[in-house]
Amino acid sequence: MTEPVRVLIADDQDLLRGSFQVLIETAPDLVVVGTAGTGVEAVEATRRCRPDVVLMDVRMPELDGIEATRQICDPTGTTTSRVLILTTFDLDEYVYAGLHAGASGFLLKTTRPADLLTAIRVVAAGDALLAPSVTRRLIAEFTRRQPPAPRPTARLDAITARERDVLFLIATGRSNAEIAAELHLSYATVKTHVGHLLDKLTARDRAQLVIVAYETGLVRAG
C-alpha cells in the first residue's frame, strides 16, 4: 500500500488547527503528523516531523508565514516538505511573496473541505496547486504589482532549447498533455523534460518553474 501523505498544520488559531486536523484525518490517504501555532514552531516542527505538505497560515506570530516558508523551502536545507499557503483573501498581497519564498501554491481558507483535501494531494505529488491558467493569472498579477529584481538570464543557459520550450509552456498554463500535443512529443517525453527542468533550475515543483520563467524574462507578465 502507498504510504499516506504526511501533513503539518500551521495556524495561530486553535479552532482552525483542530478543524483542519479533524478534516484531514477523515481521509484514509492523509495523516496529520504535527501542528504549530507560530511560525517558529512551524519551522521546528517541519524539521522534526518531516511532513510531505505544510499547511501554512500567512499571518503567524513570532515569524510570519512567508519567512517560515522561506526557511522551510531553503534549497540549502535538508527538508523536502512542500508548503501550501493558507490565505483569507483571493488576491492577498502576500500570495506572490509566498510563492517566491518557495511555496507550492496557495489556498483560500474558505475552500470547500473536499477541495482542501484534493489540494494537499496535488501539492504532495509535486504538481501545480491550482488550474494552470489560474496560477498564471495570479503570478502575472503580482509580478505587475511588485516586480521582483530580474535574475540573470544566464540561469537558463543550463537548459536545452527543447526544455526552454517546455518551460515557456508550463509558465503560460499548459498541462503536460497540452505541451505534448503542442510540441508533438509523447507524454512520457514531456514528463522527462519537466523532471530535467526541476533538477537544473533547482525548483521543487511546477509553481517554482513558473516563477523562474517570469523572473528570467522568458515570459512577460500581462
Secondary structure, DSSP 4 states (H G I P E B T S, - for coil): -PPPEEEEEE-S-HHHHHHHHHHHTTSTTEEEEEEESSHHHHHHHHHHH--SEEEEESS-SSS-HHHHHHHHT-TTSS---EEEEEESSTT-TTHHHHHHHT--EEEETTS-HHHHHHHHHHHHTTS-SS-HHHHHHHHHHHHHHSPPPPPPGGGGGGS-HHHHHHHHHHHTT--HHHHHHHHT--HHHHHHHHHHHHHHTT-SSHHHHHHHHHHTTSS---
